[in-house]
């Protein structure tokens, strides 16, 4: 896709992973700025750009069944440690939703936009997770306060979607380490910048009561392996306990990750301005059906 120089954005989470399949309801639905203190996570109403004169009440999804699962590229953990612009230690205060990416939060079936359009939006579930920040480890663009509202794709526990934990598992009251970034998210009704896990569930880590940091999903895998019944004569499965770092060790890894500049990994970093530019590009495509050309490049070139 050609873009103007001013709107050109670097390779990012959206560009190489879920792109614009992930979600949010209408503009402003996450309340205040992500880094503002006490920002609400479940506003009572939101407005749809399809009918600006009508306020639409948003509520948790009544139907969470879907067989749609996002395709994600597995990323080396070292890149996540290096490139994520925000890293926090905090406690999950609230998990709201799940919501569908529509103004009322309910399931929808029509899919605006051409099938091959880069601005096409599809029905997807998400949750809104309020985090009380205990420690800011990194904040490249000074976005964080004492709380942060995170949008996590997938319906979470109890939902029927195939990608229930695509954006990570979150349990109220648990302690977590999160790698975050501002990303451009699309709904049926609008596009807005929000804070999300930098690289889906790979950016979510859980801090156990013993102080060990476990990647998202590791606890569930360990529990499943512990419940395996070994038939007589079959070899015993390997030990289930992995080597997990303590919180202090893990945060030291984060702080050391940028000791040496890595030009290749720099390509995974985006700024809030990059995301704003991406949103403007996508809205322009939706409104005009025309993909912007690079400056100085004619249509016939």
N, C-alpha and C positions, 0 to 999 in steps of 0.2 A: 504494500500500500504506500503510495507516494504521499508525502506531507510537506508542509512548508518548514523551513529551517527553524522558525520560532516555535513550531508545534511539534517538532520531531522529538520523540522520547526514546530513551534507551531500552534495551531488552529488559523485561521486568517479569514479575510473577504472572501478571495477566497475559503478557505476550507469549510466554512459553508454557504455561500450565492451563488454567481454566479460562483464560482470556475473559470474554464477556458473558460467560454462562453463569457465573455466580451472581449474587442477588442483593437487592435491598428494595424496600418499598419506596414511596415517593420522596422527593427532595426534602431534607430536614427531618426525616423520621427518626433519626437517632438523637434528636434533641439538640443540646448545646454542642460546642466543639468537642472533639474526642478527648482533649486534655483538660477540659474544664472540670472544676470540682463539683461533684454532685450532679453530673449530667444525667437526665432521666433516660432509662433504657426502654420503656414501654409507653410512649405517648398515647393518649386516648384517641386522637384523630390524626389524619394526615390528608393531604390534598393530592388529587390526581391531576396530572397535566392534561389528561384527556378531557377534563371538564373542570376548568379552574374555578367555576362558580359554585361547585358543590364540594363540601367537606365529606370525606368518606371515613367512616369509623373502621379502625383497624383492630383485629382481634386474632388470637392464636388460631392456627389452621385447624379446621375440623376434619379434613381429609389429608393425611400425610402419606398416602400410598403412591409410589412411583417406582418404575424400574430404571429410571435415568440415573446414571452414575458418571461423574466427571472423570475424564482421562487426565491423570497427573503424571508428570515426569519426576522420577525420584532424583533428588538433588543431594550432592555430597554435603554432609553436615558442616564441613569446614567452610563452605561457601555461605551457608546460612549464618553461621557465627560471624563471618566477615561482613556480609552485605546488609543484614537487617538494620534499618536505621533506628529502631527503637527496641530496647531489651529491658524488661522489667521483671522484678520478683513481686508477687502480690497474692491476694486471696480473692477467690471467686465469691462475690457478694450476691449476685443474682443471675440466673439464666432465664431469659424470657423467650417465649415462642414455643414451638417453631412457627414461622410465618412463611407464606409463599411470597415471591417477589411481585406482589401486586398491591395496589393501594389499600385494599381491605384485608390483606394478609391471607386471603383464601385461594384455593386452587383455581387455576385457569387453564384453558386448553388452546385457545387461538394463539398463534405465534407471529406477531407483527414482523415485517421485514422479509426480504427475499431469502430463500434458503441459503444462498451463497454470500449473503451480505455480511461484512465484518461487524456490522452494527446490530445484527439479529439477536434477539433476546428469547430465551426459552424458560419455561416454568422451572423454578428451583426453590428449594427450602433453605432457610437460614435461621440462626438463633442470634439473640443479642445478649452479650455476656458483660456484666458490670464487674470490673476489677478494682479492688482497693489496693493501691500501690504501696508496697513496703519499701522498695528500693528501686531507683532508676539507675540501671547499669549503663545504658546508652540512650541518648536523645539527640540525634544529629541535628534536628531542625527545631528544637525547643518547642515540642508539641505537647509535652506531658505535664500534668499537674499531680494531684493526689489520687485521682481516679482516672480510669480510661474505659470507654465503652468499645467493646470489640464485637465485630460481626463475624460469626463463624458459619461457614456453609454446612448444610446437612441438617436433618431434623432432630438429631440427637436421640437419647434414650427414649424408647417407647414409640418412635415413629416407624413407619413402614417403608421408608425410602432406602434404596440400595446404597446411597452415599451418606448414611446417617451420621457418620463421624468424619466426613471429609475435611472439616475444618477443625477437628480435634474434639476430645472429650472434655466436658466441664461439669464439675459437681460443686454445688454451693457449699462454701466453707472450706474447700481444699486450697492448698497452697500451690502455686504454679510459677514456672519461669516461662515467659512468653517472648518470642521474637516477632515484632510487629512492623507493619508498614502501612502507609496510606495507599489505598487502591481504589480504582474506579470500578464501581459496581452498577450493574444495570437491573432495572425492573421492567415490568410491562409498561410502567407509567413514567419513568424518569431515570436519570443517571446521576449519581452523587459520589463524592469522595468520602470514604469511611476508613476506619482503622480495622485491619484484619491481620490474622496470623500471616507472617511474611511468605511462607511456603506451605500453606495448608497445615495438615496435622503434624508435619515434620517440625513445625515451629512451636509446638506445644509440649512442654515438659512438666511432669508432676513431681512435687517434692513430698516424699514419704515422711512418716512420723520419725523414722530413723535418720532423716536428713539426707537420704540419697535421692538423686535426681534421675527419674526414669522417663525415657521417651514416651510419647503418647501411644497407648496400645500395648506397651510392654507388660504391664500388670495383668492385662487380660490374657495375653499369650502365655505367661507363666502359669496362671491359674488353670488354663485349659490343658497345658502339658502335665500339670500335677494330677489332673483327673483322668489321664490316659490309663486304661486298663491293659496291662501287658499279658498276652497269652503265654501259657507255659511253653518254654523252649525259645521264645522270641527274645532278642537282645533288649536289655534295659535301655530306655531313652537317655540321652545325655542330661546332665544336671540342668535344672531349670533356672537357677540363679545366675544371672550375668554379673559382669563387673561394672557396677554403676558408680559414678563419681559422687562425692559429697557436694553439697551446695557450694561451699567455698571453692572446692576444686573446679567445679563446673564454671563458676563465675570467673575464676582465674583464666580459664580457657577462653572465655569470651573477651576478657580484657587484653589477652595476648594475641588475639586473632588478627589484629591490625598492626602488629609490630612491623611487618613488612608489607608494603603496598603491592597488591596483586592486580595488574592491569586487566587481566581476563575477568576476574571476579568483580571488578568495578562495574562491568557491564550489567550486573544484576541489580545495581542500586538505582533507585528512583527518588526524586524529590516530590513534595506536595505539588509544586508547580508543574512537574511532568504529568501528574495525574489530572490536574485541571486542564492542561492542554489536550490530553487524550479524550477527556469528556467533551470538550468543544469540538474536536474532530469527529467523534462519533455522532454527536447531535447534528453536525453539519451534514453528515452522510444520511442520517435519517430524514432530515428536512428536505434535502435536495436530491438525494439518490446519487450524488456525484462524489467520487473520491478525490480529495484535494490533490493538486499537482505540486511538485516541488517548484520553488521559485526559478524562473528562467527556463522551465521545461515546457514546451508547447504540447498541445493535445496530440498532435500528430507524431511526436517523437517517441 
